[in-house]
Amino acid sequence: MGLSDSFMTYWNLFTLVFLSAYLTVLLTFGYMYALPQRMRLKNALPGSIFVSVGWLLVTSFYEYIIKRFIDLTSLTLLFEGPFSFIIAIYFICLVLVLGAVINMYFYRKERAPDAIEG
């Protein structure tokens, strides 16, 4: 009947939705309180949504590369595995920085009318 396959599909979908929501909330609070000046929720939310989606895309792409192209039985795994992981971590950090840039863009866009008046 294939119930286990459909259950695993729904479980994977639920896991993706749950992880993205958890990452979004965690990163929103991180962006709101980690900077020297506190941001509002509406300024911190776009960057955290971008980071959570980007993070999941990078890890999904890394999982695809590991499953398809890296031979886990070869001796070169000693070199391929760590370097590919370092590249994945680099892209995750790049996504985190781009999320902060997006947040600062919306923060400065909101603050721009005050700077003109004052």
C-alpha positions in Angstrom: 0.0 0.0 0.0 3.0 2.3 0.4 1.9 4.0 3.6 5.4 4.0 5.0 6.7 5.9 1.9 4.0 8.5 2.1 4.5 8.8 5.9 8.2 9.5 5.3 7.4 12.1 2.7 5.1 13.9 5.1 7.6 13.5 7.9 10.3 15.0 5.8 8.1 17.9 4.8 7.1 18.5 8.4 10.7 18.5 9.4 11.6 21.0 6.8 8.8 23.3 7.8 9.6 22.9 11.5 13.3 23.6 11.0 12.7 26.6 8.8 10.2 28.1 11.4 12.6 27.4 14.3 15.6 28.9 12.4 13.5 32.0 11.5 12.5 32.6 15.1 16.0 32.0 16.5 17.7 34.1 13.9 15.1 36.9 14.3 15.8 37.2 18.0 19.5 36.9 17.2 19.4 39.8 14.8 17.2 41.9 17.1 19.5 41.7 20.1 23.0 40.9 18.8 23.7 44.2 17.2 24.8 47.3 19.2 21.5 49.0 18.4 18.3 47.0 18.9 16.2 46.3 15.8 12.5 46.0 15.6 10.8 42.7 14.6 9.8 44.0 11.2 13.4 45.0 10.4 14.9 41.7 11.6 12.4 39.4 10.0 13.3 39.7 6.3 17.0 38.8 6.9 16.1 35.9 9.1 13.7 34.4 6.6 16.3 34.8 3.9 18.9 33.1 6.1 16.6 30.2 7.1 15.7 29.5 3.5 19.3 29.9 2.4 20.6 27.7 5.1 18.2 24.9 4.2 19.1 25.3 0.5 22.8 25.1 1.2 22.5 22.0 3.4 20.2 20.3 0.9 22.6 21.0 -1.9 25.5 19.7 0.3 23.5 16.5 1.0 22.9 16.1 -2.7 26.6 16.5 -3.5 27.7 14.1 -0.8 25.2 11.4 -1.9 25.9 11.7 -5.6 29.5 12.7 -6.2 31.7 11.8 -3.1 32.7 8.1 -2.9 32.5 7.2 0.8 34.6 4.1 0.4 37.6 5.8 -1.3 40.8 6.9 0.3 40.4 10.4 -1.0 37.5 10.9 1.3 40.1 12.0 3.8 40.6 15.0 1.6 37.2 15.4 -0.1 35.0 15.3 3.1 36.6 18.0 5.2 37.2 20.4 2.3 33.6 20.0 1.1 32.3 20.6 4.6 34.5 23.7 4.9 33.0 25.0 1.7 29.5 24.3 2.9 30.2 26.1 6.2 31.6 29.1 4.2 28.4 29.3 2.2 26.3 29.2 5.4 28.3 32.0 6.9 27.9 34.0 3.7 24.2 33.5 3.9 24.2 34.7 7.5 26.1 37.9 6.6 23.8 38.5 3.6 20.8 38.2 6.0 22.4 40.9 8.2 22.9 43.1 5.2 19.3 42.7 4.3 18.2 43.6 7.8 20.4 46.7 7.8 19.0 47.8 4.4 15.4 47.7 5.8 16.6 49.4 9.1 18.3 52.3 7.2 15.4 52.5 4.8 13.1 53.1 7.8 15.5 55.5 9.4 16.1 57.6 6.3 13.2 60.0 6.7 14.3 60.8 10.2 17.8 61.7 9.0 16.4 64.2 6.4 14.2 66.0 9.0 16.7 66.1 11.8 
